[in-house]
Amino acid sequence: MGKAQKYVLLGDATYPLQDWILKPYQEDENLTQRQLQFNYRLKRAHSVIENAFLRLKARWQILLKCDDCSLELLPTLVLACCILHNVCEAHDNPFNEEWLEGTEPTELPKPCQ
């Protein structure tokens, strides 16, 4: 990226190219081995993040309903769920795989305006 960044976000191919977003190289036959390796590692890191968010939403299903609280309360709600989730994970609180059933995309409400 040419210069040191304090933080970057991981994105997929649909994100716009920005100096603070890492996204994969566009897949084609001209990618070098190094670019293919970068794409592979980025996709693996992205899947870890997706899994973490999936577990967070499954454990705290209030996050699936965007109309249950005011927009002013939403950042506090998300932060509280993240903190409680990390406490549960750190203390090996068992994760119930059945919770994942409630997070299927076909069952989610449409996003709020």
N, C-alpha and C positions, 0 to 999 in steps of 0.2 A: 504494500500500500504506500510505500515511499516514506512514511514517517510513523513514529511510534504513536500508538493510540492507547489511551488509558483503559478503555473498555470497547468491546465490539459485541454486536449481537449476531447470533447465528440465524440465517434465513435459508429458505429454499429458493428454487429457481424463479419463483413468482415475485420475489421482492425486487425492488429497484436497486440498481447498483449505487451504493453510497460508501463513503470512506469509513463508516462505522458499522457496516453490515457485511458479514462474511457470507457469501453465497457460492454455490458450486459453479464451476466452469460449465458452459453450455456443452451438453453431450454431443459430440460428433466424432468422426474418425480421425481428426487431426490433433486430438489431445495427446500431450506427451505423457510418459509414464508418471512423471511427477504430478501433473495436473490430475490424472486419474486417481492417484494415491490421495491427493488433497480432497477430491470429491468423495472418495470412499470414507475417509476419516471425518469429513464434515457431516456426511449422512449418518454415520454411527453416532457422533456427538448429538446431532439433531434428534435421533431416535431416543437417546437417553433422556433428553429434555421432554420430548413428547410423552414418554412413559411416566416421567415425574409429574407432569401436569395431569395426565390421565388418573394417576393414583390420588393426586390432590383433589381433583373434581369428584372422584368416586367416594373418597372418604368424607368430603364436605360437600354434599350435593346441593347445598344452598347456592353454591357458585354456578349451578346450572340454570338458575332462575334469575334473570336480570331485572325482573320487575317487583321483587320482594322488598327492596329497600331504596331509599333515595340515593341519588347520585353523589351527594355529599358524604354519605355513609359508606359507599362502595369501596373506596381505597382502604378504609379501616377494616372493613369486613374481609377483604382479600388478604390483608396483612395478618389479621388475627388467624385466619384459616391456614396461612403459610406457617406461622409460628407454631400453632397447635399441631399441624401436620409434621413439622420437623421434630417436635418433642415426641410425638408418637413414634416416628421412625427411629429416633435416637434411642428410645427405650424399648425397641423391638416389640411395640404393640402390634399384634397380628393384624395383617391386612386381609380382609375378607374378599376373596376373588368374586363373590356374588355381587359385591358393590359395583363392579365394572358393568354389569348388565344394565344398570340404570343410566349409563353414560353413552349408550349407543347413539350415533348421530341421527338416526331416524326418529328417535324419541325426544330429541332436544327441541325446546321451543325455538321459534324464529327469533333472531336478534332484535333487541329493542332499537328504536329510532334514536 
